[in-house]
Amino acid sequence: MQRMFLLAASVVTLTGLTSASVLAASPKTKIDPAQCFRTERMANWASDDDQIIYVKLETGAVFQVSLVGKCPGLTTYRVLAFDTDFNSQMCNGRPASIITRSGAGPLHCAVASVRALTKEEAEALPDSQRP
């Protein structure tokens, strides 16, 4: 009986997570294209705190990608990939995660927000954060 309860609780939890993801990615959600970038256009990236990543595109545009929490290993191993559900577009308001390496293998870290920096903001970044 206890196993059935745990299984039912797990299904309810997974269903809730799936529903939340679907709601977050709903086509009714208004996405500002200026706050999106194609991940294959990334030329370089930098991070010095395992929670905020600065991405420079081939065009020279710079984006700030904030994570939900710290992503241990990001600054240690210097490995980064993006996991998106939308044709390799990273957009503010759409669910996505980054994948980095950790001592135990790949680590997926949820993205909280994506924001295009102005030219002035990008130029003002300290060297350790400048991609």
Order of alpha helices (4+ residues) and beta strands (2+ residues): alpha-beta-beta-beta-beta-alpha-beta-beta-beta-beta-alpha
